Amino acid sequence: MFNELAQFLPAEGLKILLVLFLSFLIGIEREEHKSHKAHYEFGGVRTFPIIGLLGYGLALLSGDQLWPLAAGLAVVGSFLLISYRHKLSGAETAGLTTEFMGLTVYVVGALIYQEYFWIASTLVVIGMFLLELKVALETLAQRIPSEEIFTFTKFLLLTAIILPAVPNAEFTIFKLNPFKTWLVVAAVSTVSYASYVLQKATKQKGGILLAAILGGAYSSTVTTVVLAKRAAAENRPHLFAGCILVASGVMYLRFAILVGLFNRVLALRLLPAFLSLAALALFCGWLWSRLPDAASSEVKRQYQAKNPLEIRAAFLFAVIFLAVMIITRLAVAYLGRSGVFTLAALMGVTDVDPFILSMTASSGTAGPLGLAAASILIAAASNNLVKGIYAFSFADRPTGRQGLVALTLLAVMGLVPLFFLA
């Protein structure tokens, strides 16, 4: 259609049509908005197209000079300011949305002359969305507490501010890279924050099974301890033991994402094992949780999400990651495969993320790919066994025994892929 029009209209004519079309969309939306207002409102289906044409015409006359276009923007802004003052005289409260959309339409006209068609269209479409979603966005802003906005700000600090400022170079004989280290921190924080947001969004919704799934994406170890302590007072061993197993199944999906972010080759090698173990744990855990218990009362989910973006915790994770990476590389260099495997088993006692990500970063450089894959599976299996001990220690006896047996079996199954890794 565009090519057919181009045969009958000059290129500038097509640009003018696009200016009229986009500015008319804004104008008709504002016209509809005016019909619901009792007081004065600026602009409509004629005013906005005129502003767009003015921006286009001044961009044409400006050529390579910017000042005529800027002067025109100042003149349009002055009229919009007068309009806003008039609006204030007739209403106690008045927004600036329409006036700023007028400035946007002026810029859109100039962009179309410069042939930035995609940018101009995007500005108009986004502007239309923002205008139409006023009630929904204002309601959302009222529903989000200030501490959650602060939490998101800390997430941006960790990912968008600190990360680009960290040097991307290798230091010391261990070839430690501060940028890659903080990139690991940002990746772990992103996965944990996504789980945190989902837990907040589903607050007071779903049951223990949903809590296990979301908690497993956050930290399967913490989730195991929380569910085990809760089980001690509920007399629902099948339900809680099954959910504890589900949380560990989600752990393998979390590992698949984290490893895939930093080493695609290693991730592809581990993906069949990760997906198989995750599917096994999720299905068996769900099936076990459906078995009847002596008590049949509904167990409501208790909201347990905590802010995962503490700056001090992020720096602590970075320090631990660097320490584990140094230890891992020393083990690869001087202890051989048996030493690395022993280290992997010991690391399962604590948070395994630093060790798994250090092996991910080291594979192919400080150690072979097969060694890294085997070490990650051993660390995950060791961590499952430790979580089984936690479940046995904190839960009531029936839940503790079932949880220990389930996680021990999962740990054993987690070692089976070692026989298929070259």
C-alpha positions as CSV (number, residue, x, y, z in Angstrom):
1,M,0.0,0.0,0.0
2,F,2.8,2.4,0.9
3,N,4.5,1.7,-2.5
4,E,1.2,2.4,-4.3
5,L,0.8,5.7,-2.6
6,A,4.4,6.6,-3.4
7,Q,3.5,6.4,-7.1
8,F,1.0,9.2,-6.8
9,L,2.4,11.3,-4.0
10,P,5.8,12.8,-3.5
11,A,7.9,11.6,-0.6
12,E,7.1,14.8,1.4
13,G,3.4,14.2,0.8
14,L,3.6,10.8,2.4
15,K,5.4,12.3,5.4
16,I,2.7,15.0,5.8
17,L,0.0,12.3,5.7
18,L,1.9,10.4,8.5
19,V,2.1,13.5,10.6
20,L,-1.6,14.1,10.2
21,F,-2.5,10.5,11.0
22,L,-0.4,10.3,14.1
23,S,-1.4,13.7,15.5
24,F,-5.0,13.0,14.7
25,L,-4.9,9.9,16.9
26,I,-3.8,12.0,19.8
27,G,-6.3,14.7,18.9
28,I,-9.3,12.4,18.8
29,E,-8.3,10.8,22.1
30,R,-8.1,14.2,23.7
31,E,-11.4,15.2,22.1
32,E,-13.1,12.2,23.7
33,H,-11.4,13.2,27.0
34,K,-12.8,16.7,26.8
35,S,-16.4,15.5,26.4
36,H,-16.3,14.1,30.0
37,K,-14.9,17.3,31.5
38,A,-17.0,20.2,32.7
39,H,-14.1,22.6,32.7
40,Y,-11.8,23.9,30.0
41,E,-9.4,21.5,28.3
42,F,-6.8,22.2,25.7
43,G,-6.8,20.9,22.2
44,G,-8.7,18.4,20.1
45,V,-9.0,16.8,16.6
46,R,-7.9,20.1,14.9
47,T,-5.4,21.6,17.3
48,F,-3.0,18.6,17.6
49,P,-2.7,18.0,13.8
50,I,-1.9,21.7,13.5
51,I,0.8,21.4,16.1
52,G,2.2,18.4,14.3
53,L,2.2,20.2,11.0
54,L,4.0,23.1,12.6
55,G,6.7,20.9,13.9
56,Y,7.1,19.3,10.5
57,G,7.2,22.7,8.7
58,L,9.7,24.2,11.0
59,A,11.9,21.2,10.7
60,L,11.8,21.6,7.0
61,L,12.7,25.3,7.2
62,S,15.4,24.7,9.8
63,G,17.5,22.5,7.6
64,D,20.8,21.8,9.4
65,Q,20.1,24.6,11.9
66,L,18.5,23.7,15.2
67,W,17.5,27.1,16.5
68,P,14.4,27.7,14.4
69,L,13.0,24.4,15.5
70,A,13.8,25.2,19.1
71,A,12.3,28.6,18.8
72,G,9.1,27.1,17.5
73,L,9.0,24.6,20.4
74,A,9.4,27.6,22.8
75,V,6.5,29.4,21.1
76,V,4.2,26.3,21.3
77,G,5.3,25.8,24.9
78,S,4.3,29.4,25.7
79,F,0.8,29.0,24.3
80,L,0.5,25.7,26.2
81,L,1.5,27.5,29.4
82,I,-1.1,30.1,28.8
83,S,-3.7,27.4,28.2
84,Y,-2.6,25.7,31.5
85,R,-3.0,28.8,33.5
86,H,-6.5,29.3,32.1
87,K,-7.3,25.7,33.0
88,L,-6.2,26.4,36.6
89,S,-8.5,29.3,36.8
90,G,-11.5,27.1,36.2
91,A,-10.6,24.0,38.2
92,E,-9.1,23.3,41.6
93,T,-6.8,20.6,40.2
94,A,-5.5,20.4,36.7
95,G,-3.1,17.9,35.1
96,L,-0.3,18.7,32.6
97,T,-0.8,15.6,30.5
98,T,-2.6,17.2,27.5
99,E,-0.1,20.1,27.4
100,F,2.9,17.8,27.3
101,M,1.2,15.7,24.6
102,G,1.0,18.9,22.6
103,L,4.8,19.3,22.9
104,T,5.2,15.6,22.0
105,V,3.1,16.0,18.8
106,Y,5.3,19.0,17.8
107,V,8.4,16.8,18.2
108,V,6.7,14.0,16.3
109,G,6.3,16.3,13.3
110,A,10.0,17.1,13.4
111,L,11.0,13.5,13.7
112,I,8.9,12.5,10.7
113,Y,10.6,15.1,8.6
114,Q,14.0,13.6,9.6
115,E,12.6,10.2,8.6
116,Y,12.6,8.8,12.1
117,F,9.3,7.1,11.4
118,W,9.6,4.3,13.9
119,I,10.5,6.6,16.7
120,A,7.7,9.0,15.9
121,S,5.1,6.2,15.7
122,T,6.4,4.6,19.0
123,L,6.1,7.9,20.8
124,V,2.5,8.3,19.7
125,V,1.5,4.7,20.5
126,I,3.1,4.9,24.0
127,G,1.5,8.3,24.6
128,M,-1.9,6.8,23.6
129,F,-1.4,4.0,26.1
130,L,-0.4,6.4,28.9
131,L,-3.4,8.6,28.2
132,E,-5.9,5.7,28.1
133,L,-4.5,3.9,31.1
134,K,-4.7,6.9,33.4
135,V,-7.1,5.3,35.9
136,A,-5.2,1.9,35.9
137,L,-1.8,3.5,36.4
138,E,-3.0,5.9,39.1
139,T,-4.6,3.0,41.0
140,L,-1.4,0.9,40.6
141,A,0.6,3.8,42.1
142,Q,-1.7,3.9,45.1
143,R,-1.4,0.1,45.6
144,I,2.4,0.0,45.5
145,P,3.8,0.9,49.0
146,S,6.8,3.2,49.2
147,E,9.1,0.5,50.4
148,E,8.5,-1.5,47.2
149,I,9.5,1.5,45.1
150,F,12.6,1.7,47.2
151,T,13.3,-2.0,46.7
152,F,13.0,-1.6,42.9
153,T,15.3,1.4,43.1
154,K,17.9,-0.7,44.8
155,F,17.5,-3.3,42.1
156,L,18.3,-0.6,39.5
157,L,21.2,0.5,41.6
158,L,22.7,-3.0,41.5
159,T,22.1,-3.7,37.8
160,A,22.0,-0.4,35.9
161,I,24.3,1.9,38.0
162,I,27.0,-0.2,39.7
163,L,27.5,-2.8,36.9
164,P,28.5,-0.4,34.1
165,A,30.9,1.5,36.4
166,V,32.8,-1.7,37.4
167,P,36.1,-2.2,35.4
168,N,36.0,-5.0,32.9
169,A,39.5,-6.3,33.2
170,E,41.3,-9.3,34.8
171,F,43.4,-8.8,37.9
172,T,45.8,-11.1,39.9
173,I,47.1,-14.5,38.8
174,F,43.6,-15.9,39.3
175,K,42.2,-13.6,36.5
176,L,39.5,-12.1,38.6
177,N,37.2,-9.8,36.7
178,P,35.2,-7.3,38.8
179,F,32.7,-6.7,36.0
180,K,32.0,-10.4,35.6
181,T,31.8,-10.8,39.4
182,W,29.2,-8.1,39.7
183,L,27.4,-9.4,36.6
184,V,27.0,-12.7,38.6
185,V,25.6,-10.6,41.6
186,A,23.2,-8.8,39.2
187,A,22.0,-12.1,37.7
188,V,21.4,-13.8,41.0
189,S,19.6,-10.6,42.3
190,T,17.4,-10.5,39.2
191,V,16.3,-14.1,39.6
192,S,15.6,-13.6,43.3
193,Y,13.9,-10.3,42.7
194,A,11.6,-11.9,40.1
195,S,10.6,-14.5,42.7
196,Y,10.1,-11.8,45.3
197,V,7.8,-9.8,43.0
198,L,5.7,-12.9,42.2
199,Q,5.4,-13.6,45.9
200,K,4.3,-10.0,46.5
201,A,1.8,-10.1,43.6
202,T,0.3,-13.4,44.8
203,K,0.1,-12.4,48.5
204,Q,-2.6,-14.2,50.3
205,K,-3.4,-16.2,47.2
206,G,-2.7,-19.9,46.6
207,G,-1.6,-22.5,49.1
208,I,1.5,-24.2,50.4
209,L,2.3,-25.6,46.9
210,L,2.5,-22.1,45.4
211,A,4.7,-21.0,48.3
212,A,7.0,-23.9,47.6
213,I,7.3,-23.1,43.9
214,L,8.0,-19.4,44.4
215,G,10.2,-20.0,47.4
216,G,12.3,-22.6,45.4
217,A,13.0,-19.9,42.8
218,Y,14.2,-17.6,45.6
219,S,16.1,-20.1,47.8
220,S,15.2,-23.7,48.1
221,T,17.2,-24.0,51.4
222,V,15.3,-21.1,53.1
223,T,12.0,-22.5,51.8
224,T,12.8,-26.0,53.2
225,V,13.5,-24.5,56.6
226,V,10.4,-22.4,56.6
227,L,8.1,-25.2,55.5
228,A,9.7,-27.6,58.0
229,K,9.1,-25.3,60.9
230,R,5.5,-24.7,59.7
231,A,4.9,-28.4,59.4
232,A,5.7,-28.9,63.0
233,A,2.3,-27.3,63.9
234,E,0.1,-28.5,61.1
235,N,0.0,-32.3,61.2
236,R,0.0,-32.5,57.4
237,P,3.2,-34.6,56.6
238,H,2.3,-35.6,53.1
239,L,1.5,-32.0,52.1
240,F,4.6,-30.4,53.6
241,A,7.0,-33.2,52.6
242,G,5.7,-33.1,49.0
243,C,6.0,-29.3,48.9
244,I,9.6,-29.4,50.3
245,L,10.5,-31.8,47.4
246,V,8.8,-29.4,44.9
247,A,11.0,-26.5,46.1
248,S,14.1,-28.5,45.4
249,G,12.7,-29.3,41.9
250,V,12.4,-25.6,41.2
251,M,16.0,-25.2,42.4
252,Y,17.2,-27.1,39.3
253,L,15.3,-24.8,37.0
254,R,16.9,-21.8,38.8
255,F,20.3,-23.4,38.2
256,A,19.5,-23.9,34.5
257,I,18.7,-20.2,34.1
258,L,21.8,-19.0,36.0
259,V,24.2,-21.3,34.2
260,G,22.7,-20.5,30.9
261,L,23.2,-16.8,31.4
262,F,27.0,-17.2,31.7
263,N,27.9,-20.4,29.8
264,R,25.6,-21.6,27.1
265,V,27.8,-24.6,26.2
266,L,27.8,-25.8,29.8
267,A,24.1,-25.1,30.2
268,L,23.3,-27.2,27.1
269,R,25.4,-30.1,28.6
270,L,23.5,-29.9,31.9
271,L,20.1,-29.1,30.6
272,P,18.8,-32.7,30.1
273,A,19.9,-33.5,33.7
274,F,18.4,-30.3,35.1
275,L,15.1,-30.7,33.3
276,S,14.8,-34.4,34.2
277,L,15.6,-33.8,37.9
278,A,13.2,-30.8,38.0
279,A,10.4,-32.8,36.4
280,L,10.9,-35.8,38.6
281,A,10.9,-33.7,41.8
282,L,8.0,-31.5,40.8
283,F,5.8,-34.4,39.7
284,C,6.6,-36.7,42.7
285,G,6.4,-33.8,45.1
286,W,3.0,-32.7,43.8
287,L,1.8,-36.3,43.8
288,W,3.0,-36.9,47.3
289,S,1.3,-33.6,48.5
290,R,-2.0,-34.9,47.2
291,L,-2.0,-38.0,49.5
292,P,-4.5,-37.7,52.4
293,D,-3.2,-36.8,55.9
294,A,-4.8,-37.5,59.2
295,A,-5.7,-33.8,59.4
296,S,-7.7,-32.5,56.4
297,S,-8.1,-28.8,57.3
298,E,-7.0,-26.3,54.7
299,V,-3.5,-24.9,55.2
300,K,-3.3,-21.3,54.1
301,R,-0.2,-19.9,52.7
302,Q,1.8,-17.6,55.0
303,Y,3.5,-14.7,53.3
304,Q,7.2,-15.1,53.8
305,A,8.9,-13.0,51.1
306,K,11.8,-10.8,52.2
307,N,13.6,-8.1,50.3
308,P,16.5,-9.9,48.4
309,L,18.2,-6.7,47.4
310,E,20.1,-5.5,50.4
311,I,23.2,-3.7,49.3
312,R,25.3,-5.3,52.1
313,A,24.1,-8.7,51.1
314,A,25.0,-8.1,47.5
315,F,28.6,-7.1,48.4
316,L,28.9,-10.1,50.7
317,F,27.8,-12.4,47.9
318,A,30.4,-10.8,45.7
319,V,33.1,-11.4,48.3
320,I,32.0,-15.0,48.8
321,F,31.9,-15.6,45.1
322,L,35.4,-14.3,44.6
323,A,36.7,-16.4,47.5
324,V,35.0,-19.5,46.2
325,M,36.3,-18.9,42.7
326,I,39.9,-18.6,44.1
327,I,39.4,-21.8,46.1
328,T,37.9,-23.6,43.1
329,R,40.7,-22.6,40.8
330,L,43.3,-23.7,43.3
331,A,41.5,-27.0,43.7
332,V,41.4,-27.5,39.9
333,A,45.1,-26.7,39.6
334,Y,46.5,-28.6,42.5
335,L,44.0,-31.2,43.7
336,G,42.7,-32.7,40.5
337,R,39.2,-34.1,39.9
338,S,38.8,-35.9,43.3
339,G,39.7,-32.7,45.1
340,V,37.2,-30.6,43.1
341,F,34.5,-33.2,43.7
342,T,35.2,-33.2,47.4
343,L,35.0,-29.4,47.4
344,A,31.7,-29.6,45.5
345,A,30.3,-31.9,48.1
346,L,31.4,-29.6,51.0
347,M,30.0,-26.6,49.3
348,G,26.5,-28.2,49.3
349,V,26.4,-27.5,53.0
350,T,26.1,-23.8,52.4
351,D,24.6,-21.7,49.6
352,V,25.6,-23.4,46.5
353,D,25.1,-20.5,44.1
354,P,28.6,-19.0,44.5
355,F,30.3,-22.4,43.8
356,I,28.0,-23.3,40.9
357,L,28.6,-19.9,39.3
358,S,32.3,-20.0,39.9
359,M,32.5,-23.4,38.2
360,T,30.4,-21.9,35.4
361,A,32.8,-19.0,35.0
362,S,35.9,-21.3,35.2
363,S,34.8,-24.0,32.8
364,G,36.7,-24.0,29.5
365,T,39.4,-21.8,31.0
366,A,40.6,-23.0,34.4
367,G,39.0,-26.4,34.0
368,P,37.4,-28.8,31.5
369,L,33.7,-28.6,30.7
370,G,33.0,-32.1,32.0
371,L,34.6,-31.4,35.3
372,A,32.5,-28.3,35.8
373,A,29.3,-30.1,34.9
374,A,30.0,-33.0,37.3
375,S,31.0,-30.6,40.1
376,I,27.7,-28.7,39.7
377,L,25.6,-31.9,39.9
378,I,27.6,-33.1,43.0
379,A,27.1,-29.7,44.7
380,A,23.3,-29.7,44.0
381,A,23.0,-33.3,45.2
382,S,24.9,-32.5,48.4
383,N,22.7,-29.5,49.0
384,N,19.6,-31.7,48.6
385,L,21.0,-34.1,51.3
386,V,21.7,-31.1,53.6
387,K,18.1,-29.8,53.1
388,G,16.8,-33.3,54.0
389,I,18.7,-33.0,57.3
390,Y,17.1,-29.6,57.8
391,A,13.7,-31.0,57.2
392,F,14.3,-33.8,59.6
393,S,15.6,-31.4,62.3
394,F,12.9,-28.7,62.1
395,A,9.7,-30.5,61.2
396,D,7.6,-33.0,63.1
397,R,8.7,-36.6,62.9
398,P,6.5,-37.9,60.1
399,T,7.2,-34.8,57.9
400,G,10.9,-34.9,58.8
401,R,11.3,-38.5,57.9
402,Q,9.4,-38.2,54.6
403,G,11.3,-35.0,53.7
404,L,14.7,-36.7,54.5
405,V,13.9,-39.7,52.5
406,A,12.5,-37.7,49.5
407,L,15.5,-35.4,49.4
408,T,18.0,-38.2,49.9
409,L,16.5,-40.0,46.9
410,L,16.6,-36.8,44.9
411,A,20.3,-36.4,45.8
412,V,21.0,-40.0,44.7
413,M,19.1,-39.4,41.4
414,G,21.0,-36.2,41.0
415,L,24.3,-38.2,40.8
416,V,23.0,-40.6,38.1
417,P,23.8,-38.1,35.2
418,L,27.5,-38.3,36.2
419,F,27.6,-41.7,34.5
420,F,26.6,-40.1,31.2
421,L,29.0,-37.1,31.4
422,A,32.2,-37.6,29.4
